Amino acid sequence: MESPSMLTPTVNVPRSTSSVPFVHHFYILLKAHYFLFFSAFGILYPILNITLRSRGLSNVELSYINIIIPFLVFFTNPLLGFIADNSRRYLFTFNIVLAMVTITYTSIFILPIVKSHNIQANMNHDKQYGYALNFCASQEVATKCASRSQCGCSYQANCTLIDSLDYRYYNQMKIFFFTFSMDSKDFYKEINNAIQLNELETCGIKYQVSIDEIIKNYLQNHSFDLFPSTDISSKLASCEITCSIAHFCHGSRYVNQIGFILLYSLLFIIGTNLLTNAVPLGASIGFASLDCPEIFGQQRIYGTIGFGISAFAASRAYEFFQTDFVYIIMFSITTIICIIVTSFIRIKPNELVPCQSRSIVGWMSLVAALSEVFALYIAGRVLKLLGTNLSSIIIFLAFSIRFGGYYFIRQPYFFILMETMHFFNFGILYVLIAQKADSIAPPGLSGTLQGVALGMLFGLGRGFGLLAASFIYTFTQQPFLFLIFTLFNLIVAVIYALYSILNRDLSKKSNEQNNNTSDIVIESDIQLHEELLLTSPTKNKLDNQIDEL
């Protein structure tokens, strides 16, 4: 069964545009549909994981949740496409899905937070570390907050002195507090395997943090004795630890919180899955309403514009109001307007006949998503095996194969095979860019460089790509666009391969000449896992300790 959602079957099919209202002739409603839908996407989607973390879910729980979603998309994308094809109600299906997304995400924001205690620690005197804090917490305590200590993240310990002989509160200077940073202190961690199964929360990792210098300075400045007895190996104080940046560290949870965790997880999975399903439905609506499918990019570009504008506007609104509810309010208003506008989009009657199904779009999305998940899972091994240069060449060749298939293939269902190239076109490419940005980022600017790199990929690059594709397709009036992209990527792959070979030879000659004056040799084809070794000693020390776990 052929699919009119693909470009080939409907190229050069003239449609009457006489006596068409202005809003339909220039596709004002379709442009508004894409602008509003992706504006809603940009308002809420980037901060969903942050919101769930602020509601009390841990990074481990969030990682499990995000793993489930792509597998659901495999099945629900074609399923909703099939439902829309058989019901012939594309607009109604899209609006129902978007309404369900709005209700689901609103429920996330009105649910009670998952309550947890602050981290409880004991202060002891250790022969190796001197004064030390011993506590049990999740791995994010060290990896999340400690990595941001130079940007203002620190830990505060509120302590109460204890008589080490009979564990009574010591009356001399009963309560004291101090601030410390784990980034500049030695600490020891071990996986906590001794926790009983009947405990409310397994904290995961035992920490022993050296605070010897801090306590010695504190004792000198406040003139009091921390040892109420001669037994310095026992517990000296009971402390409660908090982080200066919220949501990075917490202790054990309150009783009966598992229900809220499961409810948050279920709502997030359903909402995000449906929001992803709405994207191909929106594409089907666009092709069904356009007179010429080659101008689809000119309409879809308004979605990219809306995404960027709304994401920035939402962040500014949050800075002003300082509440998470600003996101869901803006999202709900935008989706309601989008549903109203979508209801008035005119779909061509000949695009709704049963012999022209759009379910192939769902199958293509399924294969692409499956390839992406597999690529993301083994990307580290692939990049380690092939290196950055060879991986980049293969990515260019994969783009060439994919676009070449779009140009030469005439049977629509064979397009599904081309979607397997998404393994390299997105999965490997995304991880390559992200790891490269992290490895070359100056200290304290990793997030900035990640934002610049991925902003160029998903924002500026996508926007200019849509403009260029629309211009070429409109100018040629044929699917010649795919042939141009095929040749372009093939030429770039050859040029990059020649550059890599020449650069490697020059590097070898230079290394041989400077062998007596330099102890460190960095090859041009250095692999990503080797680049990560060129980091600061402090970061290497922290990474090595975490790897020992």
N, C-alpha and C positions, 0 to 999 in steps of 0.2 A: 504494500500500500504506500503510495507516494505521499510526501509531506509538503504542502505548500508553504510551511514555515521556512523551508530551505529556500535559498535565493534562486536556484536554477530553474525550477518549474514555473516560476512566475516572472522571469525576466522578459522584458519587452512585451508584456501583455497590456495593451491599452485599455484604459478604463475611462468612462465618461465623467468629465468634471464640470459639465455645463449646469448652470443654475444651482451650484453647490454653495451653501452658506460660507461666509468668510472663515468662521472658526473651523469648518471641516476642510475647506480648500487648502488652508495653510497648516492644518493639523495642530491648531492651537491647543485643543483639549488633550491630544496625545502628548505634546510637549509638556503640558502641565502635569499630566499623569506621571511621566517619568521624573520630572522635577520633584514632585511631591513625594512619590514613593521612595526614591533614593534619598531625599531629604530626611524622611522619617528613619530610613536605614542609617544615615550618618549621625542622626541625633542620639540614638540609643545603642546601636550595636557596638561601637568601640568601647563603651564603658560598662558593658554587661558583666564581664568577668570582675572588674573592679567593684561593681555594685554587690555582686555575690560575695566577694571577699569581705567587703565592709559589713555584710549581713552575718558573717561568722563562719563561712565555709573556708576550708583550707585549700592551699594550692594543689595538694594531692587529690582532693575531692573534685576540684575544678578540672584537673587534667583528665580524670576518668570520665567526667561528664562530657567534655569536649571530644573525647575519643568516640563516644557512642553516636554523636550527631551525624558524622559523615556516613556511617553505615545505614542510618535511617533514611538519609537523603537518597541513597541508592534505590530504595524501594518506593518512597513516597513521591519523588519527582515524576517517574513514569506513571505512577498510579493516578496522581492528580491530572496529568496530561491526558490519560485515558478517560477519566471522568469528564473532563472538559470536552474532549472530542465526542463522546457519546451523548452527552447532554446538550451539546451545541450552545452552551451558556458560558462562554469564556469570561465575560465581564462579571456575571453573577458569581462564578467560582472564585475569581480573583478577589472580589469584594468580601465574600464570606471568609476566605483565608485570612485576609488582612484584618477583618474584624476580630477573628479568633486570636490573632497575634496580639492585637491591642488589649484584649481582655486578659490574655495570659500574662503579658508583661506587666500590666497594671497590678495583677495579683501578687507578683513578686515584690513590688514596692510597698504593698500594704500588709504583707505578712510580718509577724514579729521576728526580730533578729534572733539568731542562734546565740544563746547566752553562754558565756564562758568566764572562768575566773582569770585573774592576773597570774602570771608565773610566780610560783612560790619557790624560794631558794633558801639554802642554808649557808651561812658563812663559817668557814673552817680555816685552820692554819695548817698548811701543807709544807713539808720539808722542801719539796721541789719548787712549788709555786709561791710559797709564802701565804699571804692572805688570799683566799680564793672563794668564789661563789660556786656552789653546786646546785644544779637544778635540772629539771627534765622538761623538754619542750620540743617543738617541731623543728625541722631543718631550716625553715624560713627565717628563724630567729637569727641565724648566723648569715645565711646567704642573701637574705633580702635587706634587712636593716643594716647589717654590718657593711655591705657593699656601698651603702649610701652615707656612711659616716662623714665623709668629706663634704657632703651636701646638707648636713644638718641632722642626720639621724643618729640618735644616741640612746642609751638605756639609763633609766633612773631606778635606783634601788632604795626603797624605804624600809629601814631595818629597825628591829627591836632587840636590844641586848638580852641575853639569856644566861643565867648562872649555869656554867658547864657542869657543876656537880649534881645539882638536883633539878635542873631545868626550870627554875623560877626566874621571873623577870628580874633583872638586875636594876636596882634603883638609881645607881649613878649613871646619869645621861641615858635614860631609858630608851629614847627614840632618836635616831639620826638617819640622814639620807645623803646620798652622793650620786654623781653621774659618771658613767664610764662608757667607753667605746670599745667594742670587740674588734674593730678593725686594726687597732694599734696594740692589742694585747694578745699574748699567747693564750690559747685555750685548747682544751682536750675534749674530744667527743667520742662517744661510743654508742653503738646501737643498743637500745634498751630491750633486752630479751627477757628480763626478769619480771615483767609486769604480768599480774594475774589476769586471767580472762574475764573475771567478774568485775574488774575495775571499770569505771565509767568511761574513761578515755585513755588510750595509749598515746603517750606523748612522743614516742619514737626514739629520741636521742637524749642521752645524758650529757650535760655540759659541765665542765670545770673551768671557770674563767679566772685568770690571775688578776687580782686587783691590789697587789702588794704595794705598789708605789702610791696608788690613790689613798689607801687606808693609812699608810705611814704619814703622808702629808696631812691627812685629816686629823690624825692623832696629835701631830705637832701644832696644828692651828687651833685645835679645840681643847687641848690639855686634859685628856682623860685616858684612863687605862681600859683597854679592851679586854683584858684578861681578868675576870673575877675569880679565877682559880689557877692552879698550876697545870692543869690538864689542858694544854693548848690544842690537842688533837680533836677534842669534842666540839660540838656545835657552839659557836660563839654568839650568833645572832640569827634571827629568823627574818627574812627579807621578802618583799613583794616587788617584782620587777615589771616595769612598764616601758614601752617604746615611745620615743618622741614622735614618730610617724605612725598614725593609727593603722590598724589591721595587719601589721606585719608580725605581731607575736601575741599569743595568748596562751593561757594555761588550759587545764582540763575544763570540759564543758559541764554545765549544770545537768541535773537529772532530767530524763525524758526529752532530750533535744533531737533524737534521731528522727522523729516524725517530721520536724521542720526541715531537717537536712534533706530527707527524701522528697518532701513537697517542693522545696526550692529546686532540687535537681530535676524533678519531673516537669515543672513549669518551664524551666529554662530549656530543656530538651524539646518540649512540644513547641514553644514559641519560636525558638531559633530554627527548628526544622521547617515550620510553616513559613517563616519569613524567607528562608532559602527557596522553598517551593514556589513562592510568589514571583521570583525572578523569571523563570522560563515562561510562566503564565503571562507575565507582562510582555515578554518578547513575542509570544503568539498573538497577543492583542495588537501589538504594533504592526506585525506583518499582515494581519487580517484587515486592518483599517487603511493601509497605505495603498496608493495607486501604483507606485513603483517601489519594489522592495529594496532597490539600491539606495534609497534615501533613508533607510532605517537608521544608519549611523548619525545622520543629521538630527534625528529626533532623540535618539538615545543619549546623545552628548549632554542634553539638558539634565539627565539623571546624574551624570558625573559632576556637573556644575552644582546641582542641588546638594549632592553629598558633601562636597567640600565646604560650601557656604554654611550649611546647617550644622556640620560638626564644629566649625569654628564659632558660630553664633551660640550653640549650646554651651560650649566651654566658657564663653564670656558671660552668659546668663548665670551659669553656676558660680562663677567668681563673684557675681553681684549678689545673688540670693543665698549662697552657701547652703544649699539643700539639694539632696538627690532628687527630690520630687520635681524639680524644674525639668529634668530630662523626660520623665514619663508624661508630664503635662504637655510639653512641646511635642512629644511623639504622638500622643493621643489626638491633639488638635490637628496635626499634619495628616494623620491617617484618616481622620473623619473627612477632611476636605478632599483628600485623594479619592476616597470611596465615592463621594458625591460627583467629582469631576469624571471619574472612570465610568460612572453610570450613563453619561451622556456621549461617550465615544461612539462613533458610527462605525460598525463593522460591515464590510461588503457582504451581501447575501451569498455570492458565489464562493465565499471563503468558508461557508458553514456546511457545505454539502458533505454527506457521509463518505464519499469516495476520496476526499482530500484530508487525511488525518494528520494531526500535528504530534502524534505520540512519539515520532522519531526523535523529537527534541528531548523528550524525557529519557529515551534510551541513550542518546549521546551524552546527556548530563550524567547518567549513571556510570557509563564507562569512563568518562573524564574524572568523575569523583573517585571511582575505584582506583584509577591510575594514580591520582594525586595522593590518596591515603597511603598506598603502597610505596610511593616515592618518598613521602615525608618520613615513613617508618625506617627506610633503609638509606636515606640520603647521606647520613654520616659515613656509612660503610662505602657507598659509591664514591663520594668525594675523597675519602681516604685512599681508595684503590686507584682511582683515575687521576687525581690531582686537579687543580683548578683549570689549567690550560686545556687538557684533554676533555674535561667535563664541559667547558665552554664551547669547544668545537662541536661536540656531540649535540649540545643544545641548539646551536645554529642549524646543524643538519636535520635535527628533529623538526624544527620549524619549517625547513625547506620541504621535507617529506609531507608534513601535514598540509601545507598550503598547496603543494603539488597535487595531492590527492583531491583536494577541493576543486582544483581546476580540471583535472583529467577524468575523474570519476563521474559517470552519468547516472548510475543507480543510487538513489538517496540512501538506502540502507547500508551501502558500503562506506558511507561517511563515518559510520560508527567505528570502523577499524582505525580511521585516522585519529580518533579521540584518544587512542592509547598513547599517542605522542605527548599527551598532557603529562605523562610521567616525567619527561625532561622539560617540557615547555613551562611548567609551573612548579611541580614538586621539587625537582633538583635545582632549578633556577632560583626559587625562593630561598631555599636553605643556603645556597651558595652566596647569594647577595647578603643575607642576614649575617652569616658567619664571617664573611669578608669585612662587612661594616664593623662588626664587633672586634675583629682582630686588629684593625688599623685605627680604631677610635682612640683619641687621647684620653687620659685619665679623667673620669667624671663626665665625659661627653658621649658615652655609648648610646644612651637613649636619643640624644640629638642626632647622631649620625644614622641610627636606625630609622628615625623619622624622615630624614632627608632621603635616604636610599629608597625606602619603601614608598615615600611620597612621590618620588620620581617615577617609580614603577607603576603604582596604582592610580596616581593622580595626573601629573603632567604628561607622562608617557602615554597613558591611556587616552587622555583628552586629545593630544596631538595625533595619536594614531587613528582615532575615530574621524577627526577632521580630514586627515590625509586619505584614509580609506574611502570616505564619502566623496571626496573630490575626484579621485581616480576612477571610482566606480561610475559616478555620474558622467564623467568625461568620456569614458570608453563605451558606456552603455552595454557592456559585456562583463562576464566574470573574469576579465583580464587582470583584475586586481590580484587574484590569487597567484597568477603566473609571475607577476611583478615581484610579489613578496617571496615566491619560491626562488627566483633567480637572485634576489637581493641577499637572502640568507645564505644561499650557496656561495656567492662571491665573498661575503663577509667571513664565512667559515674558512675558505681557502686563504684569504688575507691573514686572518688571525693565526692559522696554522703556520704559515710562512714566517710571520712575526715571532711566534713562539720559538720556532727552530733557530732563527737567526739570533734572537735575544739570548737563548740558552747557550749557543756557541760563543757569543761575545762574553757572557758571564763566566764560562769556563776558562777562557783565555785570561780574563781579568783576574780570576781567582788564582790561576797559576802564577801570574806575575806578582801578586800581592800575598803569596802564601807565607812568606817570611815575615810579613809585617802585620798580618791580621790573623787572629785566632778564631774569628767567627765568620762563617761563609753562609750567605743567604742566596739560594738559587732562585732564578726567576720562576721556575715551575714548582715553587714550594707549595706543599699541600696545606690545606686548611688546618689540619690537626697539628702541623708543625708551627704554623704562624701563631697559634695560640700560646706557644711557649715563650714568645717575645713579649711578655707582660711584666708588670712590676713584681719585685721579689715578694712583696706583701700579698699580692693576689695569688702568686704561685703557691705561697705557703698555705693560704686558705684553701686553694683548690686541692692541693695534695692531701690536706687533712680530711677534706670531704671525700676524696677518692678512696681513702683508707676505709671508709664505712662500707 
